[in-house]
Amino acid sequence: MSVVNYAHGAGTRIVPKNKPNKGLLKRIRMTKSGKVKMGRAYGRHRRSHKTGDLLRSYRAPNYAHASDLKRIARMLHARVTGDGAASSAPAGSDD
C-alpha cells in the first residue's frame, strides 16, 4: 500500500514503515529451518507444588503450532510458510 504525499511534491510516494510487534519479537526465535521457537507457559511462577518432571518438561523446546502461524505472520509483517519459515522478501523476488 502506498500513499501519495503532496507535501513532498506531486507523485512522491511514501511507503508505510514496517513495524513488527516488539513484544512478540522478545518471546520467539526463528530457527534455521524456519520454525518458530518459543518458551512454555506456567514454568516461571508458583513452582513449589509442581513436580520435578513437570518443571523439566517446561525447559524442553516448544514450537509454534501450524494454526498460530497466520497470526504470528500478521504480527511480524512477514510471510510465514506452513513449516514455520518466515521471509520478508516480496512475493515476486527470486534473488
SEVOLUM-243408 format. One line per 4 residues: for each residue x, y, z of C-alpha. Coordinates in steps of 0.5 Angstrom, whole numbers, plus 500, padded with zeros to 3 digits. Layout:
BEGIN
X Y Z  ...
! end
This chain:
BEGIN
500 500 500  503 507 498  500 514 500  501 520 495
504 525 500  503 532 497  508 536 502  514 533 498
512 534 491  507 531 486  507 524 485  512 523 491
510 516 494  512 515 502  511 507 504  509 506 511
514 503 516  514 496 517  513 496 525  513 489 528
510 487 534  516 488 539  513 484 545  513 478 540
520 479 538  522 479 545  519 472 546  520 468 540
526 466 536  526 463 528  530 457 527  535 456 521
530 451 519  524 457 519  521 454 525  518 459 531
521 457 537  519 460 544  518 458 551  513 455 555
508 458 560  507 456 567  514 455 568  516 461 572
512 463 578  509 458 583  513 452 582  513 449 589
507 445 588  509 442 581  513 436 580  521 436 578
519 432 572  514 438 570  519 443 571  524 440 567
519 439 561  518 446 561  525 447 559  524 443 553
524 447 547  517 449 544  515 451 537  509 454 535
503 450 532  501 451 525  495 454 527  498 460 530
503 462 524  498 466 521  497 471 527  505 471 528
506 473 521  501 478 521  504 481 528  511 481 525
509 483 518  513 477 515  511 471 511  511 465 515
510 459 511  507 452 513  513 449 516  514 456 520
519 459 515  519 467 515  521 471 510  521 479 509
522 479 501  517 481 496  513 475 493  516 476 486
523 477 488  527 471 486  534 473 488
! end
